[in-house]
Amino acid sequence: LFRSLLEKALLYCQKGQLADAKVIYEELLNYIPLHPQVLTNLGTIEIQTGDLQKGILYLEKSIKVNPIQPHAISNLANGLLEIKKFEEAIKYYDLALRFNPSFANAYYNKARALKFIYRYEDAILNYKKAIKCNPEYFQAFVNLGFLYNELKEYEKALEQYNQAIILDNNSAEVFYNRGIVYDNLKEFEKALSDYDRAIEINSKYVDAYNNKSGTLRNLQR
C-alpha cells in the first residue's frame, strides 16, 4: 500500500497536481513519519506552493534522516533564499554541490543568492559553472548578461544575451535587456530594434515602450 501511494503521489507531481500529491504525502507520514523521500517531496511542494517555513522544516527533517540528498539540500537552500537568508542558503548550496559537483541548478541558485548580497564576481563564477554543467541554461545566460551590464562590462553582457537569444528568440525580456546594453553603448539604432522586438513579442511591455521613447529622443526622432 505504501509503495502504491508513493507512486501515485509522484504521478500527481509529474502532472502538476501538487495539492493531490500533498494529501497523499501527508497520509504516508502517518505510516512512516521520518521517511526521507516523503519528507523531501512534501517539503518541496510546500516551498513551491508558498508555505516556505513548513517546507523548510520538512526538508530539514529529511536531511537529518539522510544527509546525502543533494536535491533535498538544494531545495532547502531554495526555501532559505526565498526568505532572504542568503548566507545560510549559500552554505546549503555548497553542501549540495559537494555531493553533486555537476548540479547546474545549485550553481544557478547559489549565484542568485550571491547577487543579492552584492558578491557579483562570485555570482558570475557560479552562473558560468551552471552553464558549464548545462550549456543550454537559458536563464543563466540572461542573469549573467544582467550582471555584466551592472558592472558596465557591456560587450560581455552582449555575448550572454546573444547566446540566450540563440536558445530562445521569443523572450521579450532578453531583447529588452539587450536593448539597454545597446543604449549604454550608444548604439541607439540597435537598441531601438531590440525594444521593437520586445514589444512585438509582448505588446503590453510598458518598460520597453518607455525605453524606446528615450532611445528615439537620443536619435532625435
Secondary structure as UniProt FT lines:
FT   HELIX           2..14
FT   TURN            15..16
FT   HELIX           18..31
FT   TURN            33..34
FT   HELIX           36..48
FT   TURN            49..50
FT   HELIX           52..65
FT   HELIX           70..82
FT   TURN            83..84
FT   HELIX           86..99
FT   TURN            101..102
FT   HELIX           104..116
FT   TURN            117..118
FT   HELIX           120..133
FT   TURN            135..136
FT   HELIX           138..150
FT   TURN            151..152
FT   HELIX           154..167
FT   TURN            169..170
FT   HELIX           172..184
FT   TURN            185..186
FT   HELIX           188..201
FT   TURN            203..204
FT   HELIX           206..218
FT   TURN            219..220
//
